[in-house]
Amino acid sequence: MAMISNPHGKQIFVCGNCGYISVKWLGKCPECLSWDTMVEKTTPDTVPHGPDIHGRGGDERPKPVRLSEIPATDQSIRIPIGINELDRVLGGGMVPGSLILLGGEPGIGKSTLLLQALSMLAGRELDVLYVSGEESASQIGIRSQRLKAAQGDMLILCESNMDSVIEAISESRPDVLAVDSIQTLFDPRTGSIPGSISQVKNILSTLMQISKAMLLPVIIIGHVTKEGAIAGPRALEHMVDTVLYFEGERTHSFRILRTVKNRFGPTHEIGVFEMTDSGLSEVRNPSNIFMKHRVHNAPGSVIVPCLEGSRPILVEIQALVNQSYLAMPRRTTSGIDANRLALLTAVAERHLGINFYDKDIFVNVAGGFRLSEPAADLPLICALVSSLTEKGLGLETAVFGEVGLTGEVRPVGSMQMRINEAARLGIDKCLIPEAGTDKLKIPGTMKISKISMVYEIGQLLMISEKARPNNDRYNIR
């Protein structure tokens, strides 16, 4: 590639995929290993100053100030959206001047949720600007009629050129800005294709300056690819204030909105939605939804009072343990970490004397839910033992507790909330860790079984001699 002489700067080559900078052209980027992605650029001798988002003069330099002298700003005021599940994960609503990144796989329902939220805001006489680079105005209008999301009169801009978007923002001065999606916008001065890392970061930087200068809340949609990091929201998480991920299986109607990062509220909160013909509807009581089709007292089925943020939810863990006729038995999980299953299987073999090395193990969390907290350890072991011995835990029994490598059962957080949620849904028995139960207030109809070691599960299920060859180790009767 021929070099172009430019007295006002020097030539560099930037990878349009990952942003790697080189002083010469390369056919293959050494950072992301992509071919033909190096783009020639000219860098100026002096770096121009960006827009002054703090209201200072051009020659004024920032000075350090004491924390106690910083006045309270309007960022303490939240703008509630009106969708309770969405307001929950945001910590009560949007903060002026914040950037909210809504990520998820294509087709999961991000645009549907965004249109419903913007309709609620426009219905309260807020000026809303909806920038769409993926759909035409007629497509948005048809979806709005189908979702019955025409409560307010919002502004629609179907444009992918960032210069046109900036001009529209300066003219309309909206109260809320939404971009769907950031991968479709492009800056003509960047010199790379839309959706590349360099384009996405430059556009987000521009939106961040506009948001802070105008105290404008901005909702940005970003698609997560199968790789997760290439031109996806994971490369932008450190630049935004709030990161929400929309999760769910396409074969299930339920969607989970999860908070990954929130500078203005709690993290790890979730909101539960159900996809219907008329859009996403809120699920006010997720426990009833995830427990609706449960078979009572079935072997291998265990109820888990899990905690997602500040919300206790009852879900069902299902395990199927079967004799394997393969050289390497299968270990298949859905909603549970496969490494955690391997660890807990080893603990059960050591402390219960049960052989799983020649068994196929299949574990599923009903409803497409995903469990990642340690409180699911004890229920998972109970489900494995129950399926192998074909003995149920009893009618309406909830289990929670963390399991250590030495076989001890440890307490988990918010045990009182878990027990109360189980009692509210008619659960009459709980199997919990013995430690940390001194100050618990047990509901009147609830029966509590406390264990401190894993081998006590064998006593509860009365494991047979055939399934428990090493029972003499713990003198289980």
ZAZA-323553 format. One record per residue (C-alpha): x, y, z. Coordinates in nm, 4 decimals, padded with zeros to 6 digits, always signed. Layout:
N
+----------+----------+----------+
|        x |        y |        z |
+----------+----------+----------+
|        X |        Y |        Z |
...
+----------+----------+----------+
//
This chain:
477
+----------+----------+----------+
|        x |        y |        z |
+----------+----------+----------+
| +00.0000 | +00.0000 | +00.0000 |
| +00.1431 | +00.3344 | -00.1074 |
| +00.2108 | +00.5947 | +00.1561 |
| +00.0575 | +00.9391 | +00.1123 |
| +00.2704 | +01.2338 | +00.2136 |
| +00.0968 | +01.4600 | +00.4613 |
| +00.2846 | +01.7492 | +00.6267 |
| +00.0155 | +01.7942 | +00.8915 |
| +00.0508 | +01.4543 | +01.0525 |
| +00.1850 | +01.1001 | +01.0272 |
| +00.0388 | +00.7824 | +00.8790 |
| -00.0711 | +00.4932 | +01.0970 |
| -00.2734 | +00.1797 | +01.0327 |
| -00.5584 | +00.0822 | +01.2647 |
| -00.7326 | -00.2558 | +01.2740 |
| -01.1023 | -00.2013 | +01.2119 |
| -01.1869 | -00.5096 | +01.4165 |
| -00.9954 | -00.4696 | +01.7432 |
| -00.8331 | -00.1211 | +01.7216 |
| -00.4721 | -00.2417 | +01.7075 |
| -00.2366 | +00.0360 | +01.5846 |
| +00.0639 | -00.0247 | +01.3624 |
| +00.3079 | +00.2132 | +01.1914 |
| +00.3024 | -00.0009 | +00.8766 |
| +00.0403 | -00.1931 | +00.6862 |
| -00.0076 | -00.5566 | +00.7811 |
| -00.2113 | -00.8157 | +00.5992 |
| -00.2990 | -00.9923 | +00.9258 |
| -00.3666 | -00.8162 | +01.2551 |
| -00.1329 | -00.9593 | +01.5231 |
| -00.3874 | -00.8847 | +01.7981 |
| -00.7155 | -01.0393 | +01.6743 |
| -00.5627 | -01.2456 | +01.3887 |
| -00.8070 | -01.1000 | +01.1341 |
| -00.7100 | -01.0576 | +00.7701 |
| -00.7371 | -00.7359 | +00.5634 |
| -00.8655 | -00.5216 | +00.8490 |
| -00.5863 | -00.2610 | +00.8682 |
| -00.7107 | +00.0857 | +00.7653 |
| -00.4823 | +00.3778 | +00.6898 |
| -00.5306 | +00.6931 | +00.8975 |
| -00.3609 | +01.0270 | +00.9467 |
| -00.2960 | +01.1495 | +01.2985 |
| -00.2640 | +01.5250 | +01.3601 |
| +00.0410 | +01.6727 | +01.5279 |
| -00.1764 | +01.8204 | +01.8018 |
| -00.4723 | +01.6543 | +01.9639 |
| -00.7841 | +01.8737 | +01.9477 |
| -00.9812 | +01.9319 | +02.2629 |
| -01.3141 | +01.7575 | +02.2844 |
| -01.6386 | +01.9219 | +02.3891 |
| -01.6322 | +02.0719 | +02.7354 |
| -01.8869 | +01.8605 | +02.9191 |
| -01.8102 | +02.0159 | +03.2569 |
| -01.8943 | +02.3758 | +03.1627 |
| -01.5400 | +02.5140 | +03.1948 |
| -01.3819 | +02.7760 | +02.9738 |
| -01.1411 | +02.6809 | +02.6987 |
| -00.8230 | +02.7884 | +02.8867 |
| -00.9374 | +02.6946 | +03.2352 |
| -00.7756 | +02.3864 | +03.3882 |
| -00.9512 | +02.1600 | +03.6374 |
| -00.8443 | +02.1926 | +03.9992 |
| -00.8816 | +01.9365 | +04.2764 |
| -01.1764 | +01.9912 | +04.5093 |
| -01.2627 | +01.8365 | +04.8428 |
| -01.5251 | +01.5653 | +04.8451 |
| -01.7246 | +01.7412 | +05.1185 |
| -01.7456 | +02.0555 | +04.9038 |
| -01.9007 | +01.8860 | +04.5996 |
| -02.2677 | +01.9930 | +04.5839 |
| -02.5484 | +01.7471 | +04.5216 |
| -02.6608 | +01.7383 | +04.1583 |
| -02.9710 | +01.6383 | +03.9715 |
| -02.8269 | +01.2884 | +03.9278 |
| -02.9882 | +01.1950 | +04.2591 |
| -03.3265 | +01.2371 | +04.0888 |
| -03.4457 | +00.9267 | +03.9075 |
| -03.6845 | +00.9018 | +03.6161 |
| -03.9120 | +00.5995 | +03.6712 |
| -04.0037 | +00.4213 | +03.3512 |
| -04.3324 | +00.2727 | +03.4685 |
| -04.2416 | -00.0939 | +03.4099 |
| -04.1837 | -00.2295 | +03.7594 |
| -03.9487 | -00.5118 | +03.6583 |
| -03.7338 | -00.2728 | +03.4555 |
| -03.7308 | -00.0085 | +03.7291 |
| -03.6261 | -00.2797 | +03.9759 |
| -03.3076 | -00.3703 | +03.7872 |
| -03.2245 | -00.0008 | +03.7343 |
| -03.2508 | +00.0682 | +04.1065 |
| -03.5725 | +00.2739 | +04.0857 |
| -03.5438 | +00.4352 | +03.7430 |
| -03.3028 | +00.6150 | +03.5109 |
| -03.0560 | +00.8731 | +03.6409 |
| -03.0137 | +01.1921 | +03.4297 |
| -02.6857 | +01.1814 | +03.2400 |
| -02.6471 | +00.8031 | +03.2624 |
| -02.5704 | +00.5564 | +02.9836 |
| -02.7624 | +00.2288 | +02.9969 |
| -02.6406 | -00.0605 | +02.7827 |
| -02.9024 | -00.3281 | +02.7096 |
| -02.7333 | -00.6393 | +02.5695 |
| -02.8514 | -00.9770 | +02.4558 |
| -02.8642 | -01.2170 | +02.1656 |
| -03.0430 | -01.1067 | +01.8482 |
| -03.4148 | -01.1785 | +01.8590 |
| -03.4360 | -01.2141 | +02.2374 |
| -03.6739 | -00.9152 | +02.2736 |
| -03.4516 | -00.6117 | +02.3366 |
| -03.6221 | -00.3854 | +02.0809 |
| -03.9644 | -00.4939 | +02.2083 |
| -03.8774 | -00.4036 | +02.5664 |
| -03.7218 | -00.0746 | +02.4559 |
| -04.0274 | +00.0302 | +02.2556 |
| -04.2594 | -00.0498 | +02.5455 |
| -04.0404 | +00.1471 | +02.7880 |
| -04.0173 | +00.4493 | +02.5574 |
| -04.3928 | +00.4423 | +02.5099 |
| -04.4414 | +00.4588 | +02.8862 |
| -04.2052 | +00.7560 | +02.9096 |
| -04.3671 | +00.9373 | +02.6183 |
| -04.7072 | +00.8812 | +02.7759 |
| -04.5929 | +01.0974 | +03.0693 |
| -04.5237 | +01.3884 | +02.8308 |
| -04.1479 | +01.3337 | +02.8173 |
| -03.9721 | +01.4140 | +02.4894 |
| -03.8304 | +01.0843 | +02.3626 |
| -03.6003 | +01.0422 | +02.0608 |
| -03.5790 | +00.6871 | +01.9249 |
| -03.2853 | +00.6383 | +01.6857 |
| -03.3105 | +00.3154 | +01.4859 |
| -03.0485 | +00.2009 | +01.2395 |
| -03.2030 | -00.1431 | +01.1894 |
| -03.5687 | -00.0788 | +01.1059 |
| -03.7652 | +00.1652 | +00.8978 |
| -04.0264 | +00.4002 | +01.0414 |
| -04.3082 | +00.1848 | +00.9010 |
| -04.1683 | -00.1267 | +01.0696 |
| -04.1522 | +00.0526 | +01.4040 |
| -04.5078 | +00.1789 | +01.3541 |
| -04.6388 | -00.1708 | +01.2792 |
| -04.4657 | -00.3147 | +01.5864 |
| -04.5960 | -00.0291 | +01.7986 |
| -04.9526 | -00.1066 | +01.6934 |
| -04.9051 | -00.4763 | +01.7598 |
| -04.7642 | -00.4065 | +02.1059 |
| -05.0252 | -00.1362 | +02.1715 |
| -04.7328 | +00.0900 | +02.2644 |
| -04.8642 | +00.4183 | +02.1298 |
| -04.9349 | +00.5931 | +02.4596 |
| -04.7254 | +00.8966 | +02.3719 |
| -04.5967 | +01.0717 | +02.0635 |
| -04.2233 | +01.0008 | +02.0460 |
| -03.9768 | +01.1113 | +01.7787 |
| -03.8482 | +00.8394 | +01.5436 |
| -03.5216 | +00.8824 | +01.3525 |
| -03.4225 | +00.6000 | +01.1167 |
| -03.0604 | +00.6930 | +01.0523 |
| -02.7195 | +00.5284 | +01.0808 |
| -02.4954 | +00.8321 | +01.0205 |
| -02.3761 | +00.9672 | +01.3554 |
| -02.3504 | +01.3236 | +01.2225 |
| -02.7240 | +01.3224 | +01.1435 |
| -02.8009 | +01.1805 | +01.4863 |
| -02.6036 | +01.4565 | +01.6598 |
| -02.7849 | +01.7196 | +01.4547 |
| -03.1238 | +01.5697 | +01.5467 |
| -03.0311 | +01.5670 | +01.9167 |
| -02.9262 | +01.9322 | +01.9100 |
| -03.2492 | +02.0344 | +01.7353 |
| -03.5023 | +01.8283 | +01.9347 |
| -03.3321 | +01.8492 | +02.2803 |
| -03.5010 | +01.5272 | +02.4036 |
| -03.5491 | +01.4184 | +02.7629 |
| -03.4589 | +01.0554 | +02.6823 |
| -03.2491 | +00.9154 | +02.3962 |
| -03.2570 | +00.5554 | +02.2733 |
| -03.0250 | +00.3970 | +02.0156 |
| -03.1119 | +00.0659 | +01.8475 |
| -02.8530 | -00.0614 | +01.7928 |
| -02.5065 | +00.0825 | +01.8407 |
| -02.3594 | -00.1697 | +01.5943 |
| -02.5536 | -00.0058 | +01.3085 |
| -02.4283 | +00.3518 | +01.3624 |
| -02.1123 | +00.4730 | +01.1948 |
| -01.8898 | +00.7783 | +01.2013 |
| -01.7722 | +00.8657 | +00.8468 |
| -01.4397 | +00.9945 | +00.9857 |
| -01.3473 | +00.6657 | +01.1543 |
| -01.2799 | +00.4794 | +00.8312 |
| -01.3978 | +00.1304 | +00.9331 |
| -01.7157 | -00.0660 | +00.8784 |
| -02.0188 | -00.0239 | +01.1110 |
| -02.0079 | -00.2629 | +01.4055 |
| -01.6309 | -00.2756 | +01.4320 |
| -01.4633 | -00.2083 | +01.7631 |
| -01.3222 | +00.1278 | +01.6540 |
| -01.6607 | +00.2480 | +01.5228 |
| -01.8540 | +00.1321 | +01.8279 |
| -01.6105 | +00.2860 | +02.0774 |
| -01.5981 | +00.6206 | +01.8954 |
| -01.9765 | +00.6420 | +01.8749 |
| -02.0197 | +00.5478 | +02.2398 |
| -01.7619 | +00.8094 | +02.3393 |
| -01.9601 | +01.0721 | +02.1494 |
| -02.2862 | +00.9625 | +02.3105 |
| -02.1213 | +00.9742 | +02.6529 |
| -02.0091 | +01.3345 | +02.6026 |
| -02.3582 | +01.4351 | +02.4869 |
| -02.5203 | +01.2532 | +02.7787 |
| -02.3003 | +01.4158 | +03.0450 |
| -02.3222 | +01.7622 | +02.8908 |
| -02.7036 | +01.7610 | +02.8566 |
| -02.7812 | +01.5370 | +03.1592 |
| -02.9559 | +01.3174 | +02.9054 |
| -03.0286 | +00.9511 | +02.9931 |
| -02.9302 | +00.7326 | +02.6988 |
| -03.0448 | +00.3726 | +02.6440 |
| -02.8215 | +00.1807 | +02.4039 |
| -02.8949 | -00.1630 | +02.2590 |
| -02.6020 | -00.3888 | +02.1753 |
| -02.6077 | -00.7363 | +02.0260 |
| -02.4067 | -01.0169 | +02.1822 |
| -02.2576 | -01.2512 | +01.9254 |
| -02.1698 | -01.6146 | +01.9906 |
| -01.8114 | -01.5112 | +02.0623 |
| -01.9382 | -01.2492 | +02.3094 |
| -01.6600 | -00.9944 | +02.2695 |
| -01.6208 | -00.9132 | +01.8993 |
| -01.8077 | -00.5874 | +01.8321 |
| -02.0397 | -00.6662 | +02.1192 |
| -02.1373 | -00.4887 | +02.4399 |
| -01.8654 | -00.6598 | +02.6446 |
| -01.6124 | -00.4236 | +02.4892 |
| -01.8182 | -00.1265 | +02.6112 |
| -01.9048 | -00.2255 | +02.9678 |
| -01.6332 | -00.0091 | +03.1235 |
| -01.7597 | +00.3023 | +02.9404 |
| -02.1264 | +00.2947 | +03.0407 |
| -02.2961 | +00.3422 | +03.3784 |
| -02.5382 | +00.0494 | +03.3723 |
| -02.5181 | -00.2851 | +03.1940 |
| -02.8304 | -00.4984 | +03.1557 |
| -02.8388 | -00.8387 | +02.9901 |
| -03.1534 | -00.9896 | +02.8475 |
| -03.1428 | -01.3677 | +02.8841 |
| -03.3711 | -01.6518 | +02.7906 |
| -03.4204 | -01.9536 | +02.5698 |
| -03.6124 | -01.9123 | +02.2487 |
| -03.7983 | -02.2337 | +02.3252 |
| -03.9268 | -02.0788 | +02.6506 |
| -04.1544 | -01.7793 | +02.6790 |
| -03.9792 | -01.6373 | +02.9853 |
| -03.7090 | -01.3706 | +02.9685 |
| -03.4784 | -01.2592 | +03.2503 |
| -03.3356 | -00.9076 | +03.2612 |
| -03.0209 | -00.9166 | +03.4737 |
| -02.8127 | -00.6272 | +03.6113 |
| -02.4407 | -00.6829 | +03.5591 |
| -02.3155 | -00.3334 | +03.6414 |
| -02.4900 | -00.0328 | +03.7941 |
| -02.3119 | +00.2784 | +03.9205 |
| -02.6373 | +00.4192 | +04.0594 |
| -02.7944 | +00.1141 | +04.2204 |
| -02.7532 | -00.2489 | +04.3264 |
| -02.6140 | -00.5148 | +04.0961 |
| -02.7320 | -00.8706 | +04.0330 |
| -03.0979 | -00.7715 | +04.0438 |
| -03.3259 | -00.9462 | +03.7969 |
| -03.6564 | -00.8719 | +03.6309 |
| -03.8729 | -01.1505 | +03.4904 |
| -04.0843 | -01.1076 | +03.1778 |
| -04.3009 | -01.3346 | +02.9672 |
| -04.3083 | -01.3027 | +02.5904 |
| -04.6663 | -01.2938 | +02.4610 |
| -04.8365 | -01.2027 | +02.1335 |
| -04.8772 | -00.8459 | +02.2566 |
| -04.5182 | -00.8006 | +02.3754 |
| -04.3405 | -00.8536 | +02.7050 |
| -04.5538 | -00.8741 | +03.0170 |
| -04.4231 | -00.8488 | +03.3717 |
| -04.4105 | -01.1568 | +03.5925 |
| -04.4949 | -01.0308 | +03.9399 |
| -04.4565 | -01.3708 | +04.1113 |
| -04.1777 | -01.5681 | +03.9387 |
| -04.1877 | -01.8510 | +04.1934 |
| -04.5367 | -01.9554 | +04.0840 |
| -04.4290 | -01.9503 | +03.7190 |
| -04.1195 | -02.1683 | +03.7656 |
| -04.3042 | -02.4126 | +03.9930 |
| -04.6295 | -02.4374 | +03.7972 |
| -04.5729 | -02.7704 | +03.6179 |
| -04.3705 | -02.9486 | +03.8842 |
| -04.4400 | -03.3162 | +03.9555 |
| -04.4686 | -03.3515 | +04.3329 |
| -04.2268 | -03.5825 | +04.5164 |
| -04.0661 | -03.7049 | +04.1945 |
| -03.7201 | -03.8651 | +04.2329 |
| -03.4476 | -03.6286 | +04.1196 |
| -03.6608 | -03.3141 | +04.1667 |
| -03.5629 | -03.0615 | +04.4355 |
| -03.7022 | -02.7139 | +04.5138 |
| -03.4387 | -02.4404 | +04.5616 |
| -03.5152 | -02.1022 | +04.7235 |
| -03.2510 | -01.9010 | +04.5372 |
| -03.1785 | -01.5317 | +04.5834 |
| -03.1373 | -01.3013 | +04.2842 |
| -03.0416 | -00.9580 | +04.4111 |
| -03.3002 | -00.8751 | +04.6760 |
| -03.5640 | -01.1116 | +04.5363 |
| -03.6114 | -01.4718 | +04.6599 |
| -03.7345 | -01.7076 | +04.3865 |
| -03.8271 | -02.0746 | +04.4095 |
| -03.6990 | -02.2836 | +04.1183 |
| -03.6715 | -02.6554 | +04.0525 |
| -03.3518 | -02.8524 | +03.9953 |
| -03.4008 | -03.1779 | +03.8043 |
| -03.1393 | -03.4526 | +03.7900 |
| -03.1372 | -03.7785 | +03.5954 |
| -02.8717 | -04.0366 | +03.6858 |
| -02.8634 | -04.3447 | +03.4651 |
| -02.6294 | -04.6344 | +03.3997 |
| -02.3810 | -04.5453 | +03.1259 |
| -02.2693 | -04.7812 | +02.8536 |
| -02.0111 | -04.5442 | +02.7107 |
| -01.6373 | -04.5389 | +02.7708 |
| -01.6731 | -04.1808 | +02.8997 |
| -02.0071 | -04.1162 | +03.0769 |
| -02.1915 | -03.8017 | +02.9784 |
| -02.2257 | -03.4955 | +03.2004 |
| -02.4865 | -03.2562 | +03.0590 |
| -02.6068 | -02.9448 | +03.2410 |
| -02.8545 | -02.6679 | +03.1661 |
| -02.8662 | -02.3743 | +03.4062 |
| -02.5867 | -02.5167 | +03.6271 |
| -02.2109 | -02.4772 | +03.5820 |
| -02.0637 | -02.8049 | +03.4547 |
| -01.7491 | -02.7579 | +03.6651 |
| -01.9616 | -02.7194 | +03.9767 |
| -02.1423 | -03.0440 | +03.8918 |
| -01.8087 | -03.2274 | +03.8612 |
| -01.6952 | -03.0915 | +04.1983 |
| -02.0157 | -03.1839 | +04.3813 |
| -02.0228 | -03.5278 | +04.2201 |
| -01.6765 | -03.5951 | +04.3622 |
| -01.7882 | -03.4744 | +04.7069 |
| -02.0921 | -03.7052 | +04.6984 |
| -01.8789 | -04.0037 | +04.5956 |
| -01.6302 | -03.9425 | +04.8768 |
| -01.8710 | -03.8668 | +05.1623 |
| -02.1739 | -04.0754 | +05.0656 |
| -01.9972 | -04.3754 | +04.9186 |
| -02.1998 | -04.3546 | +04.5962 |
| -02.0410 | -04.4353 | +04.2622 |
| -02.1066 | -04.1868 | +03.9808 |
| -01.8052 | -04.2708 | +03.7632 |
| -02.0079 | -04.5176 | +03.5515 |
| -02.3277 | -04.3109 | +03.5381 |
| -02.4652 | -04.0631 | +03.2856 |
| -02.5731 | -03.7453 | +03.4667 |
| -02.8154 | -03.4898 | +03.3250 |
| -02.9018 | -03.1765 | +03.5256 |
| -03.1573 | -02.9124 | +03.4322 |
| -03.3029 | -02.6030 | +03.5980 |
| -03.6689 | -02.5901 | +03.4996 |
| -03.7972 | -02.2902 | +03.3055 |
| -03.4623 | -02.1934 | +03.1530 |
| -03.3434 | -02.0332 | +03.4790 |
| -02.9708 | -02.0113 | +03.5558 |
| -02.8326 | -02.0779 | +03.9048 |
| -02.4869 | -01.9542 | +03.9982 |
| -02.4999 | -01.9028 | +04.3747 |
| -02.3492 | -02.1520 | +04.6252 |
| -02.6913 | -02.2150 | +04.7831 |
| -02.7628 | -02.4577 | +04.4962 |
| -02.4862 | -02.6997 | +04.6065 |
| -02.6868 | -02.8983 | +04.8611 |
| -03.0012 | -02.9176 | +04.6410 |
| -02.7914 | -03.0463 | +04.3505 |
| -02.6407 | -03.3275 | +04.5588 |
| -02.9865 | -03.4144 | +04.6921 |
| -03.1236 | -03.4269 | +04.3373 |
| -02.8399 | -03.6572 | +04.2224 |
| -02.8827 | -03.8947 | +04.5168 |
| -03.2622 | -03.8872 | +04.4859 |
| -03.2495 | -03.9784 | +04.1163 |
| -02.9957 | -04.2568 | +04.1686 |
| -03.1851 | -04.4173 | +04.4578 |
| -03.5291 | -04.3329 | +04.3104 |
| -03.6365 | -04.1878 | +04.6439 |
| -03.8027 | -03.8476 | +04.6679 |
| -03.7291 | -03.5986 | +04.9427 |
| -04.0914 | -03.5894 | +05.0477 |
| -04.3856 | -03.3724 | +04.9554 |
| -04.3076 | -03.0004 | +04.9270 |
| -03.9513 | -02.9905 | +05.0594 |
| -03.7165 | -02.6987 | +04.9862 |
| -03.3387 | -02.7330 | +05.0132 |
| -03.0551 | -02.4808 | +05.0183 |
| -02.6976 | -02.4726 | +05.1458 |
| -02.3342 | -02.4495 | +05.0362 |
| -02.1192 | -02.7634 | +05.0339 |
| -01.7441 | -02.7651 | +05.0964 |
| -01.4837 | -03.0083 | +04.9677 |
| -01.4559 | -03.1721 | +05.3100 |
| -01.8262 | -03.2519 | +05.3109 |
| -01.9433 | -02.9768 | +05.5452 |
| -02.2695 | -02.7938 | +05.4779 |
| -02.2246 | -02.4197 | +05.5222 |
| -02.4845 | -02.1461 | +05.5741 |
| -02.5750 | -01.9010 | +05.2978 |
| -02.7003 | -01.5441 | +05.3021 |
| -03.0592 | -01.4320 | +05.3604 |
| -03.1747 | -01.7648 | +05.5006 |
| -03.4783 | -01.6017 | +05.6628 |
| -03.5986 | -01.4605 | +05.3310 |
| -03.5639 | -01.7993 | +05.1624 |
| -03.7647 | -01.9746 | +05.4324 |
| -04.0358 | -01.7086 | +05.4254 |
| -04.0703 | -01.7362 | +05.0464 |
| -04.0978 | -02.1144 | +05.0724 |
| -04.3652 | -02.0881 | +05.3405 |
| -04.5587 | -01.8309 | +05.1364 |
| -04.5899 | -02.0778 | +04.8493 |
| -04.7096 | -02.3637 | +05.0694 |
| -04.3786 | -02.5458 | +05.1270 |
| -04.4074 | -02.7293 | +05.4601 |
| -04.0499 | -02.8566 | +05.5027 |
| -03.7003 | -02.7132 | +05.4566 |
| -03.3625 | -02.8848 | +05.4593 |
| -03.1077 | -02.6216 | +05.5619 |
| -02.7541 | -02.5934 | +05.7082 |
| -02.7354 | -02.6309 | +06.0827 |
| -02.4918 | -02.3442 | +06.1317 |
| -02.6340 | -01.9951 | +06.1571 |
| -02.9915 | -02.0958 | +06.2407 |
| -03.0037 | -01.9689 | +06.5979 |
| -03.1832 | -01.6428 | +06.5168 |
| -03.4164 | -01.7736 | +06.2468 |
| -03.7899 | -01.7269 | +06.2942 |
| -03.9565 | -02.0397 | +06.1647 |
| -04.3172 | -02.0043 | +06.0397 |
| -04.5691 | -02.2031 | +06.2402 |
| -04.6453 | -02.4643 | +05.9730 |
| -04.2852 | -02.5105 | +05.8576 |
| -04.0754 | -02.8119 | +05.9606 |
| -03.6992 | -02.7588 | +05.9549 |
| -03.4384 | -03.0319 | +05.9104 |
| -03.0825 | -02.9231 | +05.9846 |
| -02.7695 | -03.0980 | +05.8618 |
| -02.4030 | -03.0139 | +05.9062 |
| -02.2369 | -03.2824 | +05.6887 |
| -02.3174 | -03.4265 | +05.3483 |
| -02.3327 | -03.7860 | +05.4714 |
| -02.6496 | -03.6985 | +05.6675 |
| -02.8352 | -03.6922 | +05.3360 |
| -02.7985 | -04.0715 | +05.3372 |
| -02.9897 | -04.0892 | +05.6641 |
| -03.2726 | -03.8747 | +05.5280 |
| -03.3116 | -04.0779 | +05.2077 |
| -03.2348 | -04.4149 | +05.3730 |
| -02.9845 | -04.5128 | +05.1046 |
| -02.9791 | -04.8875 | +05.0383 |
| -02.6701 | -05.1026 | +05.0841 |
| -02.6418 | -05.1544 | +04.7069 |
| -02.6262 | -04.7819 | +04.6366 |
| -02.3980 | -04.7165 | +04.9334 |
| -02.1097 | -04.9661 | +04.9314 |
| -01.8893 | -04.7604 | +05.1665 |
| -02.1541 | -04.6974 | +05.4306 |
| -01.9394 | -04.8301 | +05.7144 |
| -01.7168 | -04.5279 | +05.6814 |
| -01.9800 | -04.3090 | +05.8473 |
| -02.1800 | -04.5796 | +06.0279 |
| -02.5023 | -04.4817 | +05.8492 |
| -02.8006 | -04.6953 | +05.9511 |
+----------+----------+----------+
//
